[in-house]
Amino acid sequence: MNDSLDDTMPMERPFRIAFRVEGPMVNVYLAMNHTMEGAMLIGCCLKSILDVNRDQFEKFREIMQNGIAAAIKDTLGVDVHHFGIEPAPEHEKAGNS
């Protein structure tokens, strides 16, 4: 098995990490690419903690991404070198996404 993803290999990612503001929390989900149906909550933090400054949110996002990358490495033996960052699709927004 290939132990790293080559940047020249186009690969459709089957899932994404979705950050959503829900009430006083920022919840993080592992979700399929085009839907939140069946998404699994993988982390959360009080929004007020992350609102202190932008750096706090960046650190939280990095922790979540590193955790998923480690799980992929452990499970599939594949290194993840990059996570794309995109806003929530319009059909998933519920006011605070």
N, C-alpha and C positions, 0 to 999 in steps of 0.2 A: 504494500500500500504506500502511496506517496505520502511523505511526512510533512509536506507543506503545500500550500496553495500557490501556484505560480501565477504572477500577475498577467501572464500571457494567456492563461487558461480561462476563457469565459465560463462563468458558473452562475447559474440562477440560484440565488440564496433561497432556501425553502422557508425561512422564517426571518423575523426581525425582532428587535428589542423596542418595545413601545413604552414611552414615558407619558403618563397621563396625570394631570392635576384633577383630583377627585376630592372635593371638599377641602379639608385642611391638609390633605396628604398628596405627595407625588408618588404614584404607584407605578411600578415597572413590571411589564408583562413580556413574556416570550410568546409571540403570536405568529400565526401563519402570515405569509407575505401580503395577502390582499384582504384579510378579514381579522376581526378581533374575536370571532366566534371560537370558543374553546381555548382562548388565551390563558396562560398559566401565570399567576402572580409570582414574581421571583424576588421582589424587593419593594421597600417603601421607606419614605422619610417624611417628616413633617415639613410642609412647604415653608413654614416660618424659619426653619433652620437653613434651608437652601436659599431663601431670599436675602440672607445677610449680605452676600455679594455673589457675583457671577462665578467666582472661583469655587465656591462651595458646591454649586450645581455641577460644575465640570468635574470635580473630584468624585462626586456621587456617581455621575455617569461613567467615569473611568472604572470605578469599583465594579459596577454592574457589568460593563463590557469585559473587564478582565475575568470576572467570574464565569461568564458564559464562554469566553474563549478557552478557559481552563477546562470547563466541562466538555467542550467539543474536542479538545486535545485528548482528554482522558477517555472519552467514549469512542471517537472516530479515528484518533491518531493523526488529526489534521490541525496544522497551525492556522489560526486566524490572524491575518496581518492588518485588517482594516474593517471598520464598521462604518457604513454610510450613515449620514445624519440627514434626515428629511423631516419636514413638518408632517403632522398627522394629516391623512387624507380628509377632505371635506366631509365625506360620508361617515367618518368616525368621530367627528368633533361633536361634543355635547356641551358646548358653552365654554369649557375651560381647558380643552385639549391643547 
